[in-house]
Amino acid sequence: MPDDESALYPVVEPYRSLRLPVGDGHALQVELSGNPEGIPVVFLHGGPGAGTKPAQRQTFDPAAFHLVTFDQRGAGRSSPSAELAGNTTQALIADLERIREHLGIERWLVTGGSWGSCLGLAYGQAHPERCLGFRLHGIFMAERAEIDWWFHGSRTIFPDHWETFANFVPEAERGDLLGAYYRRLTGPDREQQLAAAVALRTFSGKTQTFLPDAEHVAALTEPDAALALARIFTHYCVNGAFLQPGQLVRDVSRIRHLPAEIVQGRYDIVTPMCTAWRLKTAWPEARFTIVTEANHAATPSAPALSLALRDATDRLRDSMPALAA
C-alpha cells in the first residue's frame, strides 16, 4: 500500500520504451515500468483511440508489478496516427500476443477500462491460457444499445451538452449522430475532421466526470489527439467493434475460472452500470465493486474511482503469488 492508504501510488517513469512493428503499416509505442521481476500486468487504455497516460500507472504497486502499457493502433504515440486501415479488435488481440511474446511473458494480469474492458474481455476469451486474471472497470461490451445510449440516450442526463453536440450537424442528420460524425471524421476535408473531433470530444469530456472539470475537457480536446480518438471511436462503433452481438457475455465461460475484479462507477453516464451488472450476473465469481461517487473518469477532485481501482489491484496482487506459480 502507499504510505497514505487514501493515496494512489506515485507515477513511476518507464524504465524502457520501445517501438514494435505489428503489420499493416502500424508500429506501437510500448512502455515498461515497475518491477521487471514482478507480476506481469498489461493495461489497456480506453477510447478506442485514447492512448495511455502516466496517471494510469498510479493504481499499480510499482514494487509488485511489471507493468506493460502501450498505445493501440492509431492512438497516442503509435503510428500512423488516427489510421483506420488494419484497425480491428482482432488485430488488437493479435498485437497483444505480439507484445507478450516479444517481452517473453508467459501469462499476465489483464487490466483496462471503458473500451479497455471490452478489449480485455475479447483478448481473455481468445487466449484464456495467457491470463492470470482481470481488473476491469467502466464496462463496455460494444452492444448496439450501448452505442445508441452514448450518441442519443445520454441527453436524458446532459441535455444541455447534448444539444450542442447534436447542433454541430444539420437537423436532418441528427437522428443518426454516429453516422453524421463518422462521415465528417472520415471525409476528405481536414478542417471538418478536426472540428468534428473537437465537438465530439468536448461532449465526451463534459459527460465523463462526477463533478464538472474544465481541465479534463481541455485535455481531451487538443485537436490532433481528439482526431485520433474520434476517428477510431466512431470506426469501431460503426462496425460494432468487429464483435458478434452478445459475444462477450456468451463467452465469459472461457474465463470464469480466473480471478477478476470488476469496478464500476454508479453514476457512469458513458458506460452505464447496467452493462457491468450484466457482466457480473454472467460472472458471479468475479468481485464486483460499486463506486458511489463516480462517473466514468476519475479526476483529482473526485478520485474515488482511482482509489477503488488501486484497492482492487492490491487484492489481486496479494493473491497472485500462488496463481503465478
C-alpha positions in Angstrom: 0.0 0.0 0.0 1.1 3.6 -0.4 2.2 5.3 2.8 -1.2 7.0 2.9 -3.9 4.5 2.5 -6.1 7.2 0.9 -3.5 7.9 -1.8 -2.6 6.4 -5.1 0.8 5.0 -5.9 3.4 7.5 -7.3 3.8 7.8 -11.0 6.9 5.8 -11.8 8.7 6.6 -15.0 9.1 3.8 -17.5 12.5 2.0 -17.4 12.2 1.0 -21.0 10.3 2.3 -24.2 10.2 0.5 -27.5 8.6 0.7 -30.9 7.1 -2.6 -32.1 6.0 -3.0 -35.7 2.9 -5.1 -35.9 2.0 -5.2 -39.5 -0.5 -3.3 -41.8 2.0 -0.4 -41.6 1.3 0.1 -37.8 4.0 0.5 -35.1 3.1 0.5 -31.4 4.6 2.6 -28.7 5.2 0.2 -25.7 6.5 1.2 -22.2 7.6 -1.0 -19.3 7.6 0.3 -15.7 7.6 -1.1 -12.2 9.5 -4.2 -11.1 10.9 -6.3 -14.0 10.8 -9.3 -11.7 7.2 -8.5 -10.5 3.8 -9.9 -11.6 3.3 -9.1 -15.3 0.3 -6.9 -16.0 -0.9 -5.2 -19.1 -3.1 -2.1 -19.1 -5.5 -1.5 -22.0 -6.5 2.1 -22.5 -9.9 3.3 -23.5 -11.4 5.1 -26.4 -10.7 3.2 -28.6 -8.0 5.6 -29.7 -7.3 7.5 -26.4 -3.8 6.4 -25.8 -2.1 5.9 -22.4 -1.4 8.5 -19.7 1.1 8.4 -16.9 -1.6 8.8 -14.2 -3.0 5.4 -15.3 0.0 3.8 -13.7 -0.9 5.1 -10.2 -3.3 2.2 -9.4 -0.5 -0.4 -9.6 2.1 -1.1 -6.9 5.4 -0.5 -8.7 7.3 -2.7 -6.3 5.0 -5.7 -7.0 4.0 -5.4 -10.7 5.8 -5.4 -14.0 3.5 -3.1 -15.9 3.2 -3.1 -19.7 1.4 -0.1 -21.2 1.0 0.6 -24.9 -0.8 2.9 -27.3 -3.1 0.8 -29.5 -3.2 1.1 -33.3 -3.6 4.7 -34.5 -3.6 6.1 -30.9 -1.3 8.2 -28.8 2.3 7.9 -29.9 1.7 4.8 -32.1 1.8 5.4 -35.8 0.4 6.2 -38.2 -1.9 8.4 -36.1 -5.7 8.1 -36.4 -5.2 5.3 -39.0 -8.3 3.1 -39.6 -6.9 0.6 -42.1 -6.0 -2.6 -40.4 -7.6 -1.4 -37.1 -9.9 -4.0 -35.8 -10.5 -5.8 -32.5 -9.0 -9.0 -33.9 -5.8 -7.0 -35.0 -5.5 -5.6 -31.4 -5.8 -9.0 -29.9 -3.0 -10.2 -32.2 -1.0 -7.1 -31.2 -1.3 -8.1 -27.5 0.1 -11.5 -28.3 3.0 -10.0 -30.3 3.8 -7.7 -27.3 3.6 -10.6 -24.8 5.8 -12.9 -27.0 8.3 -10.1 -27.7 8.7 -9.5 -24.0 8.9 -13.2 -23.1 5.9 -13.1 -20.8 4.2 -16.4 -20.2 1.0 -15.1 -18.6 -0.1 -11.7 -17.4 -2.8 -9.9 -15.5 -5.2 -8.1 -17.9 -6.5 -4.7 -16.9 -8.4 -1.9 -18.6 -11.3 0.4 -18.5 -14.1 1.5 -20.8 -13.0 0.3 -24.3 -10.1 -1.3 -22.5 -12.6 -3.5 -20.6 -14.1 -4.6 -23.9 -10.7 -5.4 -25.5 -9.6 -7.1 -22.3 -12.6 -9.4 -22.3 -12.2 -10.2 -26.0 -8.5 -10.9 -25.6 -9.1 -13.0 -22.5 -11.7 -15.1 -24.2 -9.4 -15.6 -27.2 -6.4 -16.5 -25.1 -7.5 -17.6 -21.6 -4.4 -19.6 -21.1 -2.3 -16.4 -21.3 -4.2 -14.6 -18.5 -3.6 -14.6 -14.7 -6.8 -12.7 -14.1 -8.6 -9.4 -14.8 -9.2 -6.0 -13.4 -11.9 -4.3 -15.5 -13.8 -1.0 -15.0 -16.3 1.2 -16.8 -17.6 -1.9 -18.5 -18.3 -1.6 -22.2 -19.3 -4.6 -24.5 -19.9 -2.7 -27.7 -23.6 -3.7 -28.0 -25.8 -1.5 -30.2 -27.8 -0.3 -27.3 -24.7 0.9 -25.5 -23.6 2.8 -28.6 -27.0 4.3 -29.1 -27.1 5.4 -25.5 -23.9 7.3 -25.9 -24.9 9.1 -29.0 -28.6 9.7 -28.1 -29.8 8.4 -24.7 -27.3 10.3 -22.7 -29.2 13.5 -23.4 -31.6 12.4 -20.6 -28.8 13.4 -18.2 -26.9 16.0 -20.1 -29.5 17.7 -22.4 -27.6 20.9 -22.5 -24.3 19.4 -23.6 -26.0 17.0 -25.9 -27.8 19.8 -27.7 -24.5 21.5 -28.5 -23.1 18.1 -29.7 -26.2 17.5 -31.9 -26.3 21.0 -33.3 -22.9 20.6 -34.8 -24.6 18.7 -37.7 -27.6 19.8 -39.7 -31.0 19.0 -38.3 -31.8 16.4 -41.0 -28.8 14.3 -39.8 -29.4 14.4 -36.0 -31.4 11.2 -35.9 -28.1 9.3 -36.5 -25.3 11.2 -34.9 -22.9 8.3 -35.2 -23.3 8.3 -38.9 -23.2 12.1 -39.2 -20.0 12.4 -37.2 -18.3 9.3 -38.9 -18.9 10.9 -42.3 -17.2 14.1 -41.3 -14.4 12.4 -39.4 -13.6 10.2 -42.4 -14.2 12.7 -45.1 -11.6 14.5 -47.2 -11.8 17.9 -45.5 -9.1 18.1 -42.8 -10.6 21.1 -41.2 -14.0 19.5 -40.9 -12.4 16.4 -39.5 -10.7 18.4 -36.7 -13.9 20.4 -36.0 -16.0 17.3 -35.7 -13.3 15.6 -33.5 -13.2 18.6 -31.1 -17.1 18.8 -30.9 -17.3 15.0 -30.1 -14.5 15.1 -27.5 -16.0 18.2 -25.9 -19.3 16.4 -25.4 -17.4 13.4 -24.1 -15.3 15.3 -21.7 -18.3 17.2 -20.2 -20.2 13.9 -19.6 -17.3 11.8 -18.1 -16.7 13.3 -14.7 -18.6 13.2 -11.4 -18.0 16.9 -11.0 -17.6 19.5 -13.8 -13.9 19.7 -14.7 -12.7 22.2 -17.3 -9.2 20.9 -17.2 -10.3 17.4 -18.0 -12.3 18.8 -21.0 -9.3 20.8 -22.2 -7.0 17.8 -22.0 -9.4 15.8 -24.2 -9.9 18.5 -26.9 -6.3 19.0 -28.1 -7.1 18.7 -31.9 -4.7 16.0 -33.1 -5.4 13.7 -30.1 -9.1 14.4 -30.4 -9.0 13.5 -34.1 -7.3 10.1 -33.4 -9.8 9.2 -30.8 -12.9 10.4 -32.6 -12.0 8.7 -35.9 -11.1 5.4 -34.2 -14.0 5.5 -31.8 -16.6 6.1 -34.5 -14.9 3.5 -36.7 -15.3 0.9 -34.0 -18.9 2.0 -33.2 -20.0 1.8 -36.8 -18.6 -1.7 -37.0 -19.9 -3.0 -33.7 -16.3 -3.3 -32.5 -16.0 -6.2 -35.0 -17.7 -8.5 -32.5 -20.7 -10.7 -32.7 -23.8 -9.4 -30.8 -23.7 -10.7 -27.3 -20.3 -12.4 -27.8 -18.6 -11.1 -24.7 -21.4 -12.3 -22.4 -21.8 -15.5 -24.3 -18.2 -16.5 -24.0 -17.5 -15.4 -20.4 -17.4 -19.1 -19.5 -14.0 -19.3 -21.1 -12.5 -17.0 -18.3 -14.8 -17.6 -15.3 -12.2 -19.8 -13.7 -9.8 -16.9 -13.5 -9.8 -14.3 -10.6 -11.4 -11.0 -11.5 -12.2 -7.6 -10.1 -15.0 -5.5 -11.8 -15.1 -1.9 -10.6 -18.0 0.4 -11.8 -19.0 4.0 -11.1 -22.7 4.1 -10.1 -23.2 7.3 -12.0 -21.2 6.4 -15.1 -23.0 8.1 -18.0 -20.6 7.0 -20.7 -20.8 3.2 -19.9 -23.9 2.9 -17.6 -23.8 0.4 -14.8 -26.4 -1.9 -16.3 -23.8 -3.3 -18.7 -21.4 -4.0 -15.8 -24.3 -5.7 -14.0 -24.9 -8.0 -17.0 -21.3 -9.0 -16.8 -21.4 -9.5 -13.1 -24.5 -11.7 -13.5 -22.8 -13.8 -16.1 -19.6 -14.0 -14.0 -20.7 -14.4 -10.4 -17.2 -15.5 -9.3 -15.9 -12.0 -10.1 -15.7 -9.5 -7.2 -18.0 -6.5 -8.1 -17.3 -3.1 -6.6 -19.7 -0.2 -7.0 -18.1 3.2 -6.5 -20.9 5.6 -5.5 -19.2 9.0 -6.0 -18.0 8.2 -9.5 -18.9 8.8 -13.1 -16.7 7.4 -16.0 -13.4 9.1 -15.3 -11.7 9.9 -12.0 -10.3 13.4 -11.5 -8.2 15.0 -8.7 -11.4 16.5 -7.2 -13.3 13.1 -7.4 -10.7 10.4 -7.0 -12.9 7.6 -5.7 -12.8 5.5 -8.8 -9.0 5.5 -8.9 -8.8 4.6 -5.3 -11.2 1.7 -5.8 -9.0 0.5 -8.7 -5.9 0.7 -6.6 -7.7 -1.4 -3.9 -8.8 -3.9 -6.5 -5.2 -4.2 -7.9 -3.8 -4.7 -4.4 -6.2 -7.5 -3.7 -5.1 -9.2 -6.9 -1.5 -8.6 -6.0 -2.0 -10.3 -2.7 -3.5 -13.4 -4.4 -1.1 -13.5 -7.4 2.0 -15.4 -6.0 0.1 -18.6 -5.8 -1.7 -18.0 -9.1 1.5 -17.1 -10.9 3.5 -20.1 -9.6 
